[in-house]
Amino acid sequence: MPAAIPPITGMLRRGLVLDLSTAFGEFIPTTSHRIDMEYIGIGIGFGTTFGYLWWYGFHLPRVRERDTYYARLEAERAAQSS
């Protein structure tokens, strides 16, 4: 039986192009511009730094808080049922 919805193809390539165009901004090589590697290095460095700040400063503390909440909730439910 054929699929009712056709498979999505080319999403990885489109996502990669979008990510690269966002990361490098105006420094994408064209016929009239040359890539300045210093600016690309700075952009990648800032992106990595802020990625780490978000991951360790925001995401992981929120995940720990969520996990602690659900562990406490499960313990309370277990105490009520026994």
HTML snippet that shows the backbone in 3Dmol.js (N, CA, C, O; Angstrom):
<script src="https://3Dmol.org/build/3Dmol-min.js"></script>
<div id="view" style="width:600px;height:400px;position:relative"></div>
<script>
const pdb = `
ATOM      1  N   MET A   1       0.847  -1.177   0.000  1.00  0.00           N
ATOM      2  CA  MET A   1       0.000   0.000   0.000  1.00  0.00           C
ATOM      3  C   MET A   1       0.892   1.241   0.000  1.00  0.00           C
ATOM      4  O   MET A   1       1.765   1.361   0.860  1.00  0.00           O
ATOM      5  N   PRO A   2       0.698   2.158  -0.934  1.00  0.00           N
ATOM      6  CA  PRO A   2       1.533   3.358  -0.978  1.00  0.00           C
ATOM      7  C   PRO A   2       1.230   4.276   0.205  1.00  0.00           C
ATOM      8  O   PRO A   2       0.128   4.279   0.755  1.00  0.00           O
ATOM      9  N   ALA A   3       2.224   5.037   0.567  1.00  0.00           N
ATOM     10  CA  ALA A   3       2.065   5.962   1.692  1.00  0.00           C
ATOM     11  C   ALA A   3       1.076   7.065   1.333  1.00  0.00           C
ATOM     12  O   ALA A   3       1.068   7.566   0.209  1.00  0.00           O
ATOM     13  N   ALA A   4       0.252   7.433   2.295  1.00  0.00           N
ATOM     14  CA  ALA A   4      -0.727   8.487   2.060  1.00  0.00           C
ATOM     15  C   ALA A   4      -0.049   9.845   1.915  1.00  0.00           C
ATOM     16  O   ALA A   4      -0.503  10.704   1.159  1.00  0.00           O
ATOM     17  N   ILE A   5       1.035  10.022   2.643  1.00  0.00           N
ATOM     18  CA  ILE A   5       1.789  11.272   2.582  1.00  0.00           C
ATOM     19  C   ILE A   5       3.151  10.951   1.990  1.00  0.00           C
ATOM     20  O   ILE A   5       3.825  10.044   2.478  1.00  0.00           O
ATOM     21  N   PRO A   6       3.576  11.659   0.963  1.00  0.00           N
ATOM     22  CA  PRO A   6       4.884  11.363   0.379  1.00  0.00           C
ATOM     23  C   PRO A   6       6.006  11.682   1.367  1.00  0.00           C
ATOM     24  O   PRO A   6       5.856  12.581   2.195  1.00  0.00           O
ATOM     25  N   PRO A   7       7.115  10.968   1.297  1.00  0.00           N
ATOM     26  CA  PRO A   7       8.213  11.216   2.228  1.00  0.00           C
ATOM     27  C   PRO A   7       8.821  12.598   2.006  1.00  0.00           C
ATOM     28  O   PRO A   7       8.842  13.122   0.893  1.00  0.00           O
ATOM     29  N   ILE A   8       9.306  13.161   3.088  1.00  0.00           N
ATOM     30  CA  ILE A   8       9.955  14.467   3.016  1.00  0.00           C
ATOM     31  C   ILE A   8      11.412  14.231   2.646  1.00  0.00           C
ATOM     32  O   ILE A   8      12.119  13.509   3.349  1.00  0.00           O
ATOM     33  N   THR A   9      11.858  14.821   1.572  1.00  0.00           N
ATOM     34  CA  THR A   9      13.240  14.645   1.131  1.00  0.00           C
ATOM     35  C   THR A   9      13.905  15.998   1.006  1.00  0.00           C
ATOM     36  O   THR A   9      13.249  17.010   0.761  1.00  0.00           O
ATOM     37  N   GLY A  10      15.212  16.002   1.176  1.00  0.00           N
ATOM     38  CA  GLY A  10      15.981  17.225   1.027  1.00  0.00           C
ATOM     39  C   GLY A  10      15.960  18.137   2.238  1.00  0.00           C
ATOM     40  O   GLY A  10      16.470  19.256   2.173  1.00  0.00           O
ATOM     41  N   MET A  11      15.380  17.683   3.350  1.00  0.00           N
ATOM     42  CA  MET A  11      15.296  18.544   4.523  1.00  0.00           C
ATOM     43  C   MET A  11      16.667  18.790   5.133  1.00  0.00           C
ATOM     44  O   MET A  11      16.943  19.896   5.600  1.00  0.00           O
ATOM     45  N   LEU A  12      17.531  17.782   5.138  1.00  0.00           N
ATOM     46  CA  LEU A  12      18.857  17.954   5.715  1.00  0.00           C
ATOM     47  C   LEU A  12      19.650  18.982   4.930  1.00  0.00           C
ATOM     48  O   LEU A  12      20.296  19.852   5.515  1.00  0.00           O
ATOM     49  N   ARG A  13      19.606  18.889   3.620  1.00  0.00           N
ATOM     50  CA  ARG A  13      20.353  19.826   2.788  1.00  0.00           C
ATOM     51  C   ARG A  13      19.821  21.249   2.975  1.00  0.00           C
ATOM     52  O   ARG A  13      20.604  22.190   3.106  1.00  0.00           O
ATOM     53  N   ARG A  14      18.503  21.410   2.989  1.00  0.00           N
ATOM     54  CA  ARG A  14      17.938  22.747   3.177  1.00  0.00           C
ATOM     55  C   ARG A  14      18.286  23.291   4.556  1.00  0.00           C
ATOM     56  O   ARG A  14      18.594  24.474   4.700  1.00  0.00           O
ATOM     57  N   GLY A  15      18.239  22.433   5.567  1.00  0.00           N
ATOM     58  CA  GLY A  15      18.594  22.872   6.918  1.00  0.00           C
ATOM     59  C   GLY A  15      20.050  23.269   7.016  1.00  0.00           C
ATOM     60  O   GLY A  15      20.389  24.248   7.680  1.00  0.00           O
ATOM     61  N   LEU A  16      20.922  22.507   6.351  1.00  0.00           N
ATOM     62  CA  LEU A  16      22.347  22.817   6.372  1.00  0.00           C
ATOM     63  C   LEU A  16      22.618  24.150   5.696  1.00  0.00           C
ATOM     64  O   LEU A  16      23.391  24.959   6.208  1.00  0.00           O
ATOM     65  N   VAL A  17      21.996  24.384   4.565  1.00  0.00           N
ATOM     66  CA  VAL A  17      22.188  25.658   3.862  1.00  0.00           C
ATOM     67  C   VAL A  17      21.694  26.813   4.725  1.00  0.00           C
ATOM     68  O   VAL A  17      22.353  27.850   4.801  1.00  0.00           O
ATOM     69  N   LEU A  18      20.554  26.650   5.371  1.00  0.00           N
ATOM     70  CA  LEU A  18      20.032  27.704   6.234  1.00  0.00           C
ATOM     71  C   LEU A  18      20.961  27.944   7.414  1.00  0.00           C
ATOM     72  O   LEU A  18      21.242  29.095   7.749  1.00  0.00           O
ATOM     73  N   ASP A  19      21.446  26.878   8.051  1.00  0.00           N
ATOM     74  CA  ASP A  19      22.348  27.032   9.186  1.00  0.00           C
ATOM     75  C   ASP A  19      23.637  27.731   8.785  1.00  0.00           C
ATOM     76  O   ASP A  19      24.107  28.622   9.493  1.00  0.00           O
ATOM     77  N   LEU A  20      24.211  27.334   7.657  1.00  0.00           N
ATOM     78  CA  LEU A  20      25.458  27.956   7.220  1.00  0.00           C
ATOM     79  C   LEU A  20      25.245  29.409   6.828  1.00  0.00           C
ATOM     80  O   LEU A  20      26.078  30.262   7.136  1.00  0.00           O
ATOM     81  N   SER A  21      24.144  29.700   6.156  1.00  0.00           N
ATOM     82  CA  SER A  21      23.902  31.085   5.759  1.00  0.00           C
ATOM     83  C   SER A  21      23.650  31.960   6.976  1.00  0.00           C
ATOM     84  O   SER A  21      24.018  33.135   6.978  1.00  0.00           O
ATOM     85  N   THR A  22      23.025  31.403   8.017  1.00  0.00           N
ATOM     86  CA  THR A  22      22.812  32.157   9.240  1.00  0.00           C
ATOM     87  C   THR A  22      24.120  32.345   9.995  1.00  0.00           C
ATOM     88  O   THR A  22      24.372  33.418  10.541  1.00  0.00           O
ATOM     89  N   ALA A  23      24.951  31.311  10.029  1.00  0.00           N
ATOM     90  CA  ALA A  23      26.200  31.379  10.779  1.00  0.00           C
ATOM     91  C   ALA A  23      27.182  32.359  10.161  1.00  0.00           C
ATOM     92  O   ALA A  23      27.841  33.111  10.878  1.00  0.00           O
ATOM     93  N   PHE A  24      27.287  32.359   8.848  1.00  0.00           N
ATOM     94  CA  PHE A  24      28.306  33.177   8.210  1.00  0.00           C
ATOM     95  C   PHE A  24      27.777  34.527   7.750  1.00  0.00           C
ATOM     96  O   PHE A  24      28.565  35.401   7.389  1.00  0.00           O
ATOM     97  N   GLY A  25      26.481  34.714   7.754  1.00  0.00           N
ATOM     98  CA  GLY A  25      25.895  36.005   7.436  1.00  0.00           C
ATOM     99  C   GLY A  25      26.363  36.565   6.110  1.00  0.00           C
ATOM    100  O   GLY A  25      26.214  35.927   5.068  1.00  0.00           O
ATOM    101  N   GLU A  26      26.935  37.771   6.153  1.00  0.00           N
ATOM    102  CA  GLU A  26      27.353  38.435   4.923  1.00  0.00           C
ATOM    103  C   GLU A  26      28.679  37.920   4.403  1.00  0.00           C
ATOM    104  O   GLU A  26      29.132  38.373   3.352  1.00  0.00           O
ATOM    105  N   PHE A  27      29.314  36.999   5.092  1.00  0.00           N
ATOM    106  CA  PHE A  27      30.629  36.528   4.687  1.00  0.00           C
ATOM    107  C   PHE A  27      30.571  35.294   3.798  1.00  0.00           C
ATOM    108  O   PHE A  27      31.579  34.610   3.620  1.00  0.00           O
ATOM    109  N   ILE A  28      29.408  35.003   3.242  1.00  0.00           N
ATOM    110  CA  ILE A  28      29.295  33.916   2.272  1.00  0.00           C
ATOM    111  C   ILE A  28      29.978  34.377   0.988  1.00  0.00           C
ATOM    112  O   ILE A  28      29.708  35.479   0.513  1.00  0.00           O
ATOM    113  N   PRO A  29      30.847  33.561   0.426  1.00  0.00           N
ATOM    114  CA  PRO A  29      31.599  34.022  -0.741  1.00  0.00           C
ATOM    115  C   PRO A  29      30.696  34.250  -1.952  1.00  0.00           C
ATOM    116  O   PRO A  29      29.846  33.424  -2.285  1.00  0.00           O
ATOM    117  N   THR A  30      30.902  35.364  -2.582  1.00  0.00           N
ATOM    118  CA  THR A  30      30.242  35.659  -3.849  1.00  0.00           C
ATOM    119  C   THR A  30      31.326  36.077  -4.822  1.00  0.00           C
ATOM    120  O   THR A  30      32.509  36.021  -4.485  1.00  0.00           O
ATOM    121  N   THR A  31      30.957  36.487  -5.996  1.00  0.00           N
ATOM    122  CA  THR A  31      31.968  36.870  -6.983  1.00  0.00           C
ATOM    123  C   THR A  31      32.686  38.151  -6.590  1.00  0.00           C
ATOM    124  O   THR A  31      33.825  38.365  -7.005  1.00  0.00           O
ATOM    125  N   SER A  32      32.048  39.011  -5.797  1.00  0.00           N
ATOM    126  CA  SER A  32      32.672  40.284  -5.460  1.00  0.00           C
ATOM    127  C   SER A  32      33.220  40.337  -4.040  1.00  0.00           C
ATOM    128  O   SER A  32      33.864  41.320  -3.674  1.00  0.00           O
ATOM    129  N   HIS A  33      32.984  39.314  -3.232  1.00  0.00           N
ATOM    130  CA  HIS A  33      33.469  39.320  -1.854  1.00  0.00           C
ATOM    131  C   HIS A  33      34.361  38.114  -1.602  1.00  0.00           C
ATOM    132  O   HIS A  33      34.208  37.054  -2.210  1.00  0.00           O
ATOM    133  N   ARG A  34      35.289  38.313  -0.692  1.00  0.00           N
ATOM    134  CA  ARG A  34      36.205  37.259  -0.300  1.00  0.00           C
ATOM    135  C   ARG A  34      35.932  36.936   1.168  1.00  0.00           C
ATOM    136  O   ARG A  34      35.640  37.837   1.954  1.00  0.00           O
ATOM    137  N   ILE A  35      36.024  35.664   1.542  1.00  0.00           N
ATOM    138  CA  ILE A  35      35.794  35.284   2.940  1.00  0.00           C
ATOM    139  C   ILE A  35      36.958  35.789   3.781  1.00  0.00           C
ATOM    140  O   ILE A  35      38.118  35.527   3.466  1.00  0.00           O
ATOM    141  N   ASP A  36      36.650  36.499   4.830  1.00  0.00           N
ATOM    142  CA  ASP A  36      37.674  36.932   5.768  1.00  0.00           C
ATOM    143  C   ASP A  36      37.657  35.931   6.918  1.00  0.00           C
ATOM    144  O   ASP A  36      36.743  35.943   7.742  1.00  0.00           O
ATOM    145  N   MET A  37      38.654  35.075   6.973  1.00  0.00           N
ATOM    146  CA  MET A  37      38.669  33.960   7.923  1.00  0.00           C
ATOM    147  C   MET A  37      38.668  34.438   9.366  1.00  0.00           C
ATOM    148  O   MET A  37      38.187  33.729  10.249  1.00  0.00           O
ATOM    149  N   GLU A  38      39.197  35.625   9.619  1.00  0.00           N
ATOM    150  CA  GLU A  38      39.200  36.139  10.983  1.00  0.00           C
ATOM    151  C   GLU A  38      37.771  36.364  11.472  1.00  0.00           C
ATOM    152  O   GLU A  38      37.440  36.009  12.603  1.00  0.00           O
ATOM    153  N   TYR A  39      36.928  36.950  10.631  1.00  0.00           N
ATOM    154  CA  TYR A  39      35.542  37.195  11.028  1.00  0.00           C
ATOM    155  C   TYR A  39      34.773  35.894  11.205  1.00  0.00           C
ATOM    156  O   TYR A  39      33.943  35.782  12.107  1.00  0.00           O
ATOM    157  N   ILE A  40      35.037  34.927  10.364  1.00  0.00           N
ATOM    158  CA  ILE A  40      34.366  33.635  10.501  1.00  0.00           C
ATOM    159  C   ILE A  40      34.792  32.969  11.798  1.00  0.00           C
ATOM    160  O   ILE A  40      33.963  32.398  12.507  1.00  0.00           O
ATOM    161  N   GLY A  41      36.089  33.039  12.116  1.00  0.00           N
ATOM    162  CA  GLY A  41      36.579  32.473  13.372  1.00  0.00           C
ATOM    163  C   GLY A  41      35.959  33.145  14.577  1.00  0.00           C
ATOM    164  O   GLY A  41      35.607  32.482  15.553  1.00  0.00           O
ATOM    165  N   ILE A  42      35.823  34.464  14.513  1.00  0.00           N
ATOM    166  CA  ILE A  42      35.192  35.195  15.612  1.00  0.00           C
ATOM    167  C   ILE A  42      33.730  34.779  15.751  1.00  0.00           C
ATOM    168  O   ILE A  42      33.244  34.567  16.862  1.00  0.00           O
ATOM    169  N   GLY A  43      33.033  34.662  14.626  1.00  0.00           N
ATOM    170  CA  GLY A  43      31.626  34.259  14.670  1.00  0.00           C
ATOM    171  C   GLY A  43      31.444  32.863  15.226  1.00  0.00           C
ATOM    172  O   GLY A  43      30.551  32.621  16.038  1.00  0.00           O
ATOM    173  N   ILE A  44      32.291  31.942  14.788  1.00  0.00           N
ATOM    174  CA  ILE A  44      32.204  30.570  15.298  1.00  0.00           C
ATOM    175  C   ILE A  44      32.552  30.539  16.778  1.00  0.00           C
ATOM    176  O   ILE A  44      31.926  29.811  17.548  1.00  0.00           O
ATOM    177  N   GLY A  45      33.553  31.330  17.184  1.00  0.00           N
ATOM    178  CA  GLY A  45      33.932  31.395  18.600  1.00  0.00           C
ATOM    179  C   GLY A  45      32.815  31.931  19.469  1.00  0.00           C
ATOM    180  O   GLY A  45      32.517  31.367  20.522  1.00  0.00           O
ATOM    181  N   PHE A  46      32.189  33.026  19.030  1.00  0.00           N
ATOM    182  CA  PHE A  46      31.066  33.580  19.791  1.00  0.00           C
ATOM    183  C   PHE A  46      29.897  32.604  19.827  1.00  0.00           C
ATOM    184  O   PHE A  46      29.258  32.438  20.866  1.00  0.00           O
ATOM    185  N   GLY A  47      29.620  31.968  18.716  1.00  0.00           N
ATOM    186  CA  GLY A  47      28.525  31.004  18.680  1.00  0.00           C
ATOM    187  C   GLY A  47      28.754  29.846  19.632  1.00  0.00           C
ATOM    188  O   GLY A  47      27.843  29.427  20.345  1.00  0.00           O
ATOM    189  N   THR A  48      29.978  29.328  19.640  1.00  0.00           N
ATOM    190  CA  THR A  48      30.315  28.228  20.547  1.00  0.00           C
ATOM    191  C   THR A  48      30.228  28.677  21.994  1.00  0.00           C
ATOM    192  O   THR A  48      29.680  27.967  22.837  1.00  0.00           O
ATOM    193  N   THR A  49      30.770  29.858  22.285  1.00  0.00           N
ATOM    194  CA  THR A  49      30.749  30.371  23.657  1.00  0.00           C
ATOM    195  C   THR A  49      29.324  30.550  24.158  1.00  0.00           C
ATOM    196  O   THR A  49      28.991  30.102  25.255  1.00  0.00           O
ATOM    197  N   PHE A  50      28.492  31.193  23.374  1.00  0.00           N
ATOM    198  CA  PHE A  50      27.120  31.420  23.817  1.00  0.00           C
ATOM    199  C   PHE A  50      26.307  30.130  23.824  1.00  0.00           C
ATOM    200  O   PHE A  50      25.367  29.992  24.607  1.00  0.00           O
ATOM    201  N   GLY A  51      26.663  29.192  22.964  1.00  0.00           N
ATOM    202  CA  GLY A  51      26.030  27.879  23.025  1.00  0.00           C
ATOM    203  C   GLY A  51      26.316  27.183  24.345  1.00  0.00           C
ATOM    204  O   GLY A  51      25.417  26.623  24.973  1.00  0.00           O
ATOM    205  N   TYR A  52      27.590  27.224  24.765  1.00  0.00           N
ATOM    206  CA  TYR A  52      27.945  26.645  26.058  1.00  0.00           C
ATOM    207  C   TYR A  52      27.260  27.395  27.194  1.00  0.00           C
ATOM    208  O   TYR A  52      26.764  26.767  28.130  1.00  0.00           O
ATOM    209  N   LEU A  53      27.222  28.710  27.133  1.00  0.00           N
ATOM    210  CA  LEU A  53      26.547  29.472  28.188  1.00  0.00           C
ATOM    211  C   LEU A  53      25.077  29.092  28.291  1.00  0.00           C
ATOM    212  O   LEU A  53      24.558  28.923  29.394  1.00  0.00           O
ATOM    213  N   TRP A  54      24.404  28.957  27.156  1.00  0.00           N
ATOM    214  CA  TRP A  54      22.999  28.571  27.193  1.00  0.00           C
ATOM    215  C   TRP A  54      22.842  27.161  27.746  1.00  0.00           C
ATOM    216  O   TRP A  54      21.967  26.908  28.575  1.00  0.00           O
ATOM    217  N   TRP A  55      23.699  26.232  27.283  1.00  0.00           N
ATOM    218  CA  TRP A  55      23.555  24.833  27.678  1.00  0.00           C
ATOM    219  C   TRP A  55      23.789  24.645  29.170  1.00  0.00           C
ATOM    220  O   TRP A  55      22.976  24.034  29.864  1.00  0.00           O
ATOM    221  N   TYR A  56      24.921  25.181  29.661  1.00  0.00           N
ATOM    222  CA  TYR A  56      25.269  24.958  31.061  1.00  0.00           C
ATOM    223  C   TYR A  56      24.646  25.984  32.000  1.00  0.00           C
ATOM    224  O   TYR A  56      24.470  25.696  33.184  1.00  0.00           O
ATOM    225  N   GLY A  57      24.309  27.164  31.508  1.00  0.00           N
ATOM    226  CA  GLY A  57      23.752  28.196  32.369  1.00  0.00           C
ATOM    227  C   GLY A  57      22.238  28.210  32.420  1.00  0.00           C
ATOM    228  O   GLY A  57      21.660  28.652  33.413  1.00  0.00           O
ATOM    229  N   PHE A  58      21.583  27.739  31.373  1.00  0.00           N
ATOM    230  CA  PHE A  58      20.118  27.763  31.341  1.00  0.00           C
ATOM    231  C   PHE A  58      19.520  26.372  31.229  1.00  0.00           C
ATOM    232  O   PHE A  58      18.698  25.983  32.059  1.00  0.00           O
ATOM    233  N   HIS A  59      19.920  25.617  30.214  1.00  0.00           N
ATOM    234  CA  HIS A  59      19.258  24.351  29.906  1.00  0.00           C
ATOM    235  C   HIS A  59      19.442  23.308  31.007  1.00  0.00           C
ATOM    236  O   HIS A  59      18.461  22.786  31.538  1.00  0.00           O
ATOM    237  N   LEU A  60      20.684  23.004  31.349  1.00  0.00           N
ATOM    238  CA  LEU A  60      20.913  21.941  32.335  1.00  0.00           C
ATOM    239  C   LEU A  60      20.313  22.252  33.705  1.00  0.00           C
ATOM    240  O   LEU A  60      19.733  21.351  34.311  1.00  0.00           O
ATOM    241  N   PRO A  61      20.420  23.493  34.235  1.00  0.00           N
ATOM    242  CA  PRO A  61      19.736  23.758  35.513  1.00  0.00           C
ATOM    243  C   PRO A  61      18.221  23.559  35.431  1.00  0.00           C
ATOM    244  O   PRO A  61      17.614  23.073  36.386  1.00  0.00           O
ATOM    245  N   ARG A  62      17.605  23.926  34.309  1.00  0.00           N
ATOM    246  CA  ARG A  62      16.158  23.732  34.173  1.00  0.00           C
ATOM    247  C   ARG A  62      15.804  22.250  34.093  1.00  0.00           C
ATOM    248  O   ARG A  62      14.789  21.821  34.642  1.00  0.00           O
ATOM    249  N   VAL A  63      16.630  21.477  33.420  1.00  0.00           N
ATOM    250  CA  VAL A  63      16.381  20.035  33.325  1.00  0.00           C
ATOM    251  C   VAL A  63      16.532  19.393  34.697  1.00  0.00           C
ATOM    252  O   VAL A  63      15.727  18.542  35.074  1.00  0.00           O
ATOM    253  N   ARG A  64      17.554  19.792  35.447  1.00  0.00           N
ATOM    254  CA  ARG A  64      17.726  19.253  36.805  1.00  0.00           C
ATOM    255  C   ARG A  64      16.538  19.620  37.687  1.00  0.00           C
ATOM    256  O   ARG A  64      16.045  18.792  38.452  1.00  0.00           O
ATOM    257  N   GLU A  65      16.082  20.866  37.575  1.00  0.00           N
ATOM    258  CA  GLU A  65      14.926  21.308  38.358  1.00  0.00           C
ATOM    259  C   GLU A  65      13.684  20.498  37.996  1.00  0.00           C
ATOM    260  O   GLU A  65      12.931  20.086  38.878  1.00  0.00           O
ATOM    261  N   ARG A  66      13.470  20.272  36.715  1.00  0.00           N
ATOM    262  CA  ARG A  66      12.331  19.473  36.259  1.00  0.00           C
ATOM    263  C   ARG A  66      12.424  18.042  36.774  1.00  0.00           C
ATOM    264  O   ARG A  66      11.442  17.493  37.274  1.00  0.00           O
ATOM    265  N   ASP A  67      13.608  17.438  36.652  1.00  0.00           N
ATOM    266  CA  ASP A  67      13.778  16.061  37.110  1.00  0.00           C
ATOM    267  C   ASP A  67      13.577  15.943  38.614  1.00  0.00           C
ATOM    268  O   ASP A  67      12.995  14.968  39.088  1.00  0.00           O
ATOM    269  N   THR A  68      14.055  16.929  39.366  1.00  0.00           N
ATOM    270  CA  THR A  68      13.860  16.927  40.816  1.00  0.00           C
ATOM    271  C   THR A  68      12.377  17.035  41.158  1.00  0.00           C
ATOM    272  O   THR A  68      11.893  16.350  42.059  1.00  0.00           O
ATOM    273  N   TYR A  69      11.661  17.891  40.445  1.00  0.00           N
ATOM    274  CA  TYR A  69      10.229  18.054  40.676  1.00  0.00           C
ATOM    275  C   TYR A  69       9.486  16.741  40.440  1.00  0.00           C
ATOM    276  O   TYR A  69       8.672  16.326  41.265  1.00  0.00           O
ATOM    277  N   TYR A  70       9.768  16.093  39.318  1.00  0.00           N
ATOM    278  CA  TYR A  70       9.057  14.851  39.009  1.00  0.00           C
ATOM    279  C   TYR A  70       9.467  13.709  39.942  1.00  0.00           C
ATOM    280  O   TYR A  70       8.645  12.846  40.251  1.00  0.00           O
ATOM    281  N   ALA A  71      10.709  13.692  40.390  1.00  0.00           N
ATOM    282  CA  ALA A  71      11.125  12.674  41.360  1.00  0.00           C
ATOM    283  C   ALA A  71      10.392  12.879  42.686  1.00  0.00           C
ATOM    284  O   ALA A  71       9.939  11.920  43.311  1.00  0.00           O
ATOM    285  N   ARG A  72      10.281  14.147  43.108  1.00  0.00           N
ATOM    286  CA  ARG A  72       9.553  14.444  44.343  1.00  0.00           C
ATOM    287  C   ARG A  72       8.070  14.102  44.190  1.00  0.00           C
ATOM    288  O   ARG A  72       7.466  13.547  45.108  1.00  0.00           O
ATOM    289  N   LEU A  73       7.486  14.427  43.048  1.00  0.00           N
ATOM    290  CA  LEU A  73       6.081  14.118  42.789  1.00  0.00           C
ATOM    291  C   LEU A  73       5.842  12.607  42.806  1.00  0.00           C
ATOM    292  O   LEU A  73       4.855  12.139  43.372  1.00  0.00           O
ATOM    293  N   GLU A  74       6.731  11.860  42.196  1.00  0.00           N
ATOM    294  CA  GLU A  74       6.608  10.398  42.179  1.00  0.00           C
ATOM    295  C   GLU A  74       6.751   9.820  43.587  1.00  0.00           C
ATOM    296  O   GLU A  74       6.048   8.876  43.950  1.00  0.00           O
ATOM    297  N   ALA A  75       7.663  10.388  44.374  1.00  0.00           N
ATOM    298  CA  ALA A  75       7.828   9.920  45.753  1.00  0.00           C
ATOM    299  C   ALA A  75       6.568  10.200  46.577  1.00  0.00           C
ATOM    300  O   ALA A  75       6.155   9.370  47.386  1.00  0.00           O
ATOM    301  N   GLU A  76       5.960  11.368  46.368  1.00  0.00           N
ATOM    302  CA  GLU A  76       4.722  11.686  47.086  1.00  0.00           C
ATOM    303  C   GLU A  76       3.593  10.738  46.685  1.00  0.00           C
ATOM    304  O   GLU A  76       2.832  10.286  47.541  1.00  0.00           O
ATOM    305  N   ARG A  77       3.481  10.436  45.398  1.00  0.00           N
ATOM    306  CA  ARG A  77       2.444   9.500  44.937  1.00  0.00           C
ATOM    307  C   ARG A  77       2.679   8.100  45.485  1.00  0.00           C
ATOM    308  O   ARG A  77       1.731   7.407  45.854  1.00  0.00           O
ATOM    309  N   ALA A  78       3.942   7.683  45.537  1.00  0.00           N
ATOM    310  CA  ALA A  78       4.253   6.358  46.081  1.00  0.00           C
ATOM    311  C   ALA A  78       3.932   6.302  47.572  1.00  0.00           C
ATOM    312  O   ALA A  78       3.459   5.279  48.068  1.00  0.00           O
ATOM    313  N   ALA A  79       4.188   7.405  48.291  1.00  0.00           N
ATOM    314  CA  ALA A  79       3.892   7.442  49.725  1.00  0.00           C
ATOM    315  C   ALA A  79       2.384   7.424  49.971  1.00  0.00           C
ATOM    316  O   ALA A  79       1.927   6.822  50.943  1.00  0.00           O
ATOM    317  N   GLN A  80       1.612   8.072  49.112  1.00  0.00           N
ATOM    318  CA  GLN A  80       0.155   8.092  49.277  1.00  0.00           C
ATOM    319  C   GLN A  80      -0.471   6.739  48.957  1.00  0.00           C
ATOM    320  O   GLN A  80      -1.454   6.345  49.585  1.00  0.00           O
ATOM    321  N   SER A  81       0.090   6.029  47.987  1.00  0.00           N
ATOM    322  CA  SER A  81      -0.508   4.760  47.583  1.00  0.00           C
ATOM    323  C   SER A  81      -0.156   3.613  48.531  1.00  0.00           C
ATOM    324  O   SER A  81      -0.834   2.585  48.535  1.00  0.00           O
ATOM    325  N   SER A  82       0.885   3.775  49.325  1.00  0.00           N
ATOM    326  CA  SER A  82       1.246   2.671  50.242  1.00  0.00           C
ATOM    327  C   SER A  82       0.853   2.939  51.668  1.00  0.00           C
ATOM    328  O   SER A  82       1.092   2.106  52.542  1.00  0.00           O
TER     329      SER A  82
END
`;
const viewer = $3Dmol.createViewer("view");
viewer.addModel(pdb, "pdb");
viewer.setStyle({}, {cartoon: {color: "spectrum"}});
viewer.zoomTo();
viewer.render();
</script>
